[in-house]
Amino acid sequence: MTFIVENIFLSFQLQQNTLDKATPHMGFRWCMTLLLFALYFLRVYFLQVRHFQIDITLAGLHNH
């Protein structure tokens, strides 16, 4: 089983290395990818917080 996992990992690593060499501005692309992921997760987090706050507000209005 370990042999199969190692081969899959090495195959992925070789493919990624080839892609990195073939595309220009590799560092910039990785930085932008990480930035976009971070912005997306922050958006999801803040939407959940806002939704939770609206639920609390609505629950408070219905209790009166």
KOLVEXDO-582285 format. One record per atom (N, C-alpha, C): y, x, z. Coordinates in pm, whole numbers, padded with zeros to 5 digits, always signed. Atoms other than C-alpha are relative to their C-alpha. Example, Ala and Ser with C-alpha at 12.3 -4.5 7.8 and 13.67 -1.06 7.14 Angstrom:
# KOLVEXDO-582285
-00119+00089+00000-00450+01230+00780+00120+00090+00000-00119-00082-00006-00106+01367+00714+00109-00077+00073
//
This chain:
# KOLVEXDO-582285
-00120+00083+00000+00000+00000+00000+00125+00087+00000-00116-00089-00007+00240+00282+00086+00026+00064-00135-00014-00061+00132+00173+00441-00253+00075-00093-00095-00064+00098+00087+00282+00121-00430+00148-00013+00035-00139+00012-00045+00599+00089-00221+00080+00124-00041-00069-00124+00039+00688+00455-00285+00027+00002-00150-00019+00003+00146+00638+00411-00661+00110-00098-00040-00105+00098+00029+00857+00100-00665+00136+00057+00037-00125-00060-00044+01127+00281-00467+00044+00111-00095-00034-00109+00092+01113+00588-00694+00042-00055-00136-00037+00062+00127+01127+00365-01002+00142-00057+00007-00134+00054-00018+01434+00185-00867+00103+00112+00007-00091-00112-00015+01595+00515-00772+00027+00067-00135-00016-00060+00133+01536+00659-01121+00085-00089-00089-00078+00093+00080+01674+00347-01285+00146+00000+00043-00137+00000-00051+01982+00346-01062+00071+00130-00036-00058-00129+00035+02041+00716-01123+00039+00003-00148-00028+00005+00144+02021+00662-01500+00121-00090-00028-00115+00089+00019+02263+00368-01481+00129+00065+00048-00119-00065-00053+02506+00566-01266+00052+00108-00095-00042-00104+00095+02510+00852-01517+00052-00059-00131-00036+00059+00129+02546+00617-01815+00132-00077+00005-00122+00081-00007+02843+00417-01685+00117+00085+00048-00118-00075-00045+03193+00556-01653+00055-00059+00130-00069+00042-00123+03390+00535-01328-00096-00055+00104+00104+00046-00092+03081+00507-01110+00055-00026+00141-00053+00016-00135+03265+00558-00780+00090-00121+00013-00091+00115+00000+03535+00306-00865-00077-00131-00006+00080+00123+00011+03275+00045-00964-00071-00033+00130+00067+00026-00128+03082+00087-00639+00100-00045+00105-00104+00040-00097+03402+00065-00434+00045-00144-00024-00042+00137+00033+03510-00251-00615-00110-00101+00035+00112+00089-00034+03163-00403-00569-00002-00025+00150-00001+00016-00146+03175-00337-00194+00120-00081+00046-00119+00076-00035+03530-00472-00175-00018-00149-00030+00022+00141+00036+03433-00793-00357-00099-00066+00096+00094+00054-00098+03133-00842-00126+00069-00028+00132-00070+00016-00128+03354-00791+00179+00094-00120-00006-00092+00113+00014+03614-01038+00050-00075-00132-00002+00079+00123+00007+03347-01297-00028-00050-00039+00140+00053+00031-00132+03190-01270+00319+00110-00039+00097-00113+00043-00082+03531-01291+00485+00041-00143-00033-00034+00136+00042+03605-01604+00283-00098-00101+00060+00102+00089-00056+03277-01763+00389+00018-00013+00150-00019+00002-00145+03340-01668+00753+00119-00088+00038-00119+00077-00036+03692-01813+00761-00014-00147-00037+00024+00141+00032+03584-02131+00585-00088-00067+00106+00085+00055-00105+03313-02180+00847+00079-00022+00128-00083+00014-00120+03561-02121+01131+00092-00120-00014-00092+00112+00021+03807-02368+00981-00076-00133+00005+00081+00122-00002+03532-02625+00927-00037-00036+00144+00033+00022-00141+03427-02583+01291+00120-00054+00076-00121+00046-00068+03787-02628+01409+00033-00144-00039-00026+00137+00045+03826-02945+01199-00098-00095+00068+00100+00084-00068+03501-03082+01347+00040-00025+00145-00042+00016-00140+03631-03020+01700+00119-00095+00008-00118+00086+00001+03963-03186+01615-00040-00145-00024+00045+00136+00029+03794-03490+01465-00079-00059+00116+00076+00048-00116+03558-03516+01761+00094-00040+00112-00100+00033-00103+03859-03512+01993+00073-00128-00032-00071+00122+00039+04031-03787+01794-00087-00122+00020+00089+00114-00014+03724-04011+01807-00028-00034+00145+00027+00027-00142+03690-03979+02185+00111-00083+00064-00113+00073-00062+04032-04136+02253-00007-00145-00032
//
